[in-house]
Each structure stands twice: as C-alpha cells, then as structure tokens.
Amino acid sequence: MLSGLDKQLLVKLGGLDTSVPNVATISLAVCCKALKLARVPAAMLAAFEDIRVRPNSLTVLAFPDHVLAPYAQPSPNPVAHQLPRCHKDPASLLAAGKWMSAPELVHIIDTAWKHAELDLQQEGVTVQTSRQLHDAALASVTFSHLPPIRLSCIRGLVAPSFQGPCLHPDCKLPGCEGNRLYIITTSPLLMRIKLPHHKNACKWGQASIEFDLPAELAELLYTYLGESRRALLDHHLLIGQSCPYVFMDMHGRGFAGAVLTLYWQKWLVLQGGVSMNPSMCRQVFVDERASNTAAAGPSSQGAAMVMGHSEQQWRNWYDLQFHPRLAQNAVNSMQLWRTAMLQIRSDALAAAAELSLSTAPHCRHVVVSDSESDCEEYQSCKSDSIEDSGSELDLQADDDIELDLQADDDIELDLQ
C-alpha cells in the first residue's frame, strides 16, 4: 500500500493516477522527468530503466517511505499561511533583541579590526590570529566600509589568486571571471571588486557592479590575503587542496547560505552585539540613510546601486518608516509654511498702503502701528499741528481788531 508520503512524491513528479488506493502508475515521460528532478537511488533507477525498454507500457511502482522520504516535500501547513506577516520595523526588532543601530555596528566592527591587528603584531601569524583577521575582514565587507552588498556576492567572492573560469553555476557570459576581488596595483595599493552576478544583472542588461575599495579596507584585505589566509588553508585543508573564495568557514570551505548566517550571528554575539541576521545590515544601513538625522555619507542612488537595488526598492523592502516619516515631516513644516503665507499677505498690504500714499498725498489716512515709538511720534506730530493751527487763528483775530480800529478812525474824521 502506498502511504501519503509515497503519493505525495509521485504526484509531485506529475502525470500520475492516484485514484487507485494501493498503487500508482508511472509513464515513460514521468520517469524521464523524475530522473532530472531527483538523485534517485539504485532501486528506483533500475525500475525506470525497465520502463525505458517498454516505452508504451505502464509499470506499477511502490517504494517504502524511507526510500522516498529524502525526495518528498512536506504538505503545506494551512494554518501557517493564515498567520500575518511579521512586520520587521526597527522598533519591533529592537524589542525582540534582533536589531542594532548603525553606530553600534560600525563601532563593533572597527573595534574587532583593531584588536585583530594588535594580536597579529604581538603574537604573529597563528591560526587564531588569522581567524580573527578573517572575521574582521568579513565584517568590514558586510558592513561599515561598503554599502551592504548582497550576502550571495560575499559568499561567492573569488580570491585574486584563483586561476580558473567563473564558478557561478548559471554563468553564460563569455570570458566571465565571476564575482571577484582584484589587486590592481600594490604601490600604491589599489583593490577592486567586480560583481557580474547579482540579483538585478538581467534587469540592468548584464551590467556588473564594480568599484574600487577604500584605502583602509584594501589594506585590511591585503594583509589577510597574505600569510593569514595561507595559515587557515594549511590548517583546514589537506596538502594540495585549496579554497577559491576569499572567505571560508571553519573547515576551509566556501560559506553556504545558512552557514554564513550562523557564523555571523555567533561572531556578533562574541563581540558584544545581538544575534542579528547579516541580511539585516542592509535594513540598518537604509534606515540610517533615510532618517531625518542621517550623517554625511554616500548618495542614496549610488549606495542603492552598490547594494544591487534602486531607491524605489529601498523604500519597498528596507525603509519601512518611509510613509510615517514623510507624513510627520510634512506636518512639522506646516508652521514654516503658515508663517510664510502671513508674511506674504503683510507685505502685500504694506505695498498697497505705500502706493495709495504716493498717488493721493492730500488724502487723510489712518496709520495703525504696533510700535509704541510710532504711536508717540504720531501723537507729537498731531499736537504740533494743533498748536500751529491755533496760532494761525490768533493772528487772524489780531488782524480783525486792527481793521476795526482803522474803521473807527475813519468814522471820526467824517464827523469832523
């Protein structure tokens, strides 16, 4: 009888009849597909070969669970798909102990580098000091000295000493040397990273990510690639064996994806940090660059290109505070805008008042001012004008009196 695990594998291969409760039928097309999808054991391979010699027949196959188990996928958990996606914002990650700020990370990496160089000078090249220098170089490439490039590019970074074709499994580029670290010159020291294989290579028209390393990082890598790397290879590998990659695990082999993650987390905890996934370094970097308190540094467009992204992808995948931050910035800027609107209106009213004074000088105007000095000056001018008008009236009254006296004299002469 076929178990659920048996049928699950057979259905995965396609073209199967599972309506019969105890058996499953497999055709020639399914056999060919199965051979491509799985590394089948000898018993299964023999059964497929039997079908090949009789292409028009149907053969009944049944395998025990322990044979099919390595090739079957567990059925999806319907409850897991109903769970909400975890919102990986910095506040939630910090509360869960999975987040470190950019200044904290840079400080830890810089301190580890200084300690590794000091131990190398004091103790010489040993397996322990070589591993310390290796870890400092790995951390400096992952964060601090460069915009965080993808972990797949770091794992597959080939050493300058490697002589051979591209190691990328899907490479079809003619003359490609793979994701490689180059030593351009040694005096002065100039090193370059070229990444033809990255996530957006097809989207960018096979354009590679290429840049020269900062002087400090080039010096660190050059020191590690010398005697320290050879000491690690001699310790981990047999005579004649080598590792083509710049960075290696504790067995002298290139890092696998999960191995690099665990290696980084363990190293970070030993340095006094938290168990943070190395891929989170990209979000830490973008969170700092996009914040209102971002320090002076690279442009967003250039840093995004080194990371194999665009600014739009930054906001979609890493900058989870994009919308609330822009909304808050807009609200904070409204007071500045409101003050500007009031100033524009005040200037317009003042200009209109000045224009009316220049075109009609004899018109009576009312001057309104908030300044006390302006009010006092206005009152003094007003009192002076009243006094002047009063003196003019007094002079006019004296002239009338003189005219009356002259008239009286004329009357007296007529009487005489």
Residue pairs with C-beta under 8 A, 6 or more apart in sequence:
1 21
1 22
1 62
2 10
2 22
2 23
2 24
2 62
3 65
5 65
5 68
5 69
5 72
6 24
6 62
6 63
6 65
6 68
7 16
7 18
7 24
8 72
8 73
8 75
9 68
9 71
9 72
10 16
10 18
10 24
10 26
11 18
12 72
12 73
13 26
13 30
13 33
13 34
13 37
14 30
14 33
15 26
15 27
15 29
15 30
15 33
16 24
16 25
16 26
16 30
17 24
17 25
18 24
22 62
23 60
23 62
24 60
24 61
24 62
25 58
25 59
25 60
26 34
26 51
26 58
26 59
26 61
27 51
27 58
28 51
28 52
28 55
31 48
31 51
31 52
34 40
34 44
34 48
35 45
35 48
37 71
38 71
40 48
40 71
41 67
43 63
43 67
44 61
44 63
44 67
47 59
47 61
50 59
51 57
51 59
86 92
87 320
88 283
88 320
89 320
89 321
90 99
90 283
90 287
90 320
90 321
93 99
93 280
97 274
97 275
98 274
98 275
98 276
98 277
98 280
99 274
99 276
99 280
99 284
100 108
100 273
100 274
100 276
100 284
101 284
101 288
102 284
102 285
102 287
102 288
104 273
105 143
105 144
105 273
105 281
105 284
106 143
106 144
108 139
108 268
108 271
108 272
108 273
109 136
109 139
109 140
109 143
109 144
110 144
111 271
112 132
112 135
112 136
112 139
112 271
113 136
113 139
113 140
113 220
115 132
116 129
116 132
116 133
116 135
116 136
117 133
117 136
117 223
119 128
119 129
119 132
120 129
120 132
120 133
120 223
120 228
123 129
125 227
125 228
125 231
126 231
127 231
127 232
127 235
129 228
130 224
130 227
130 228
130 229
130 231
130 232
131 232
133 220
133 223
133 224
133 228
134 224
134 228
134 229
134 232
134 247
134 248
135 267
136 220
136 224
137 220
137 221
137 224
137 246
137 247
138 154
138 247
138 264
139 264
139 267
140 146
140 217
140 220
141 149
141 154
141 157
141 217
141 221
141 247
142 148
142 151
142 154
142 264
142 278
142 281
143 281
143 284
143 285
145 213
145 214
145 216
145 217
146 213
146 214
146 217
146 306
147 285
147 298
147 302
147 303
147 304
147 306
147 307
148 281
148 282
148 285
148 307
149 193
149 195
149 209
149 306
149 307
149 308
150 198
150 199
150 307
150 308
151 257
151 260
151 261
151 278
151 279
152 198
152 199
152 257
153 179
153 195
153 197
153 198
153 209
153 308
154 247
154 255
154 260
155 245
155 247
155 254
155 255
155 256
155 257
155 260
156 167
156 168
156 178
156 179
156 197
156 245
156 254
157 179
157 180
157 181
157 193
157 245
157 246
157 247
158 167
158 177
158 178
158 179
158 180
158 181
158 244
158 245
158 246
159 181
159 225
159 229
159 243
159 244
159 245
159 246
160 180
160 181
160 182
160 183
160 225
161 225
162 180
162 244
164 244
165 176
165 177
165 178
166 173
166 176
166 177
166 178
166 197
167 178
167 244
168 176
168 178
168 179
168 197
171 178
171 197
173 196
173 206
176 196
177 194
178 196
178 197
179 193
179 194
179 195
179 196
179 197
179 198
180 193
180 194
181 191
181 192
181 193
181 221
181 246
182 191
182 192
182 193
182 194
183 189
183 190
183 191
183 222
184 190
184 191
184 192
184 212
186 222
189 215
189 218
189 219
189 222
190 212
190 218
191 212
191 213
191 217
191 218
191 221
191 222
192 210
192 211
192 212
192 213
193 209
193 210
193 211
193 213
194 208
194 209
194 210
195 208
195 209
195 210
195 308
196 206
196 208
198 208
198 209
198 308
199 308
200 308
200 309
201 207
201 208
209 305
209 306
209 308
211 306
213 221
221 246
225 246
232 248
232 252
233 241
233 242
233 243
233 248
233 252
235 252
236 248
236 250
236 251
236 252
236 253
237 243
237 252
241 252
243 252
243 253
243 254
244 254
245 254
245 255
247 254
247 255
248 254
248 255
249 255
249 256
249 259
249 260
249 263
250 263
255 263
260 278
261 277
261 278
261 279
264 277
264 278
265 275
265 276
265 277
265 278
266 275
268 274
268 275
268 276
269 275
282 307
282 318
283 318
283 320
285 303
285 307
285 318
286 314
286 318
286 319
287 318
287 319
287 320
287 321
288 294
288 295
289 297
289 298
289 300
289 303
290 300
290 314
290 315
290 319
290 321
290 322
290 325
291 321
291 325
292 325
292 329
297 303
300 311
300 314
301 311
304 310
304 311
304 313
304 314
309 317
315 322
353 365
356 363
356 365
357 365
367 374
367 378
369 375
369 378
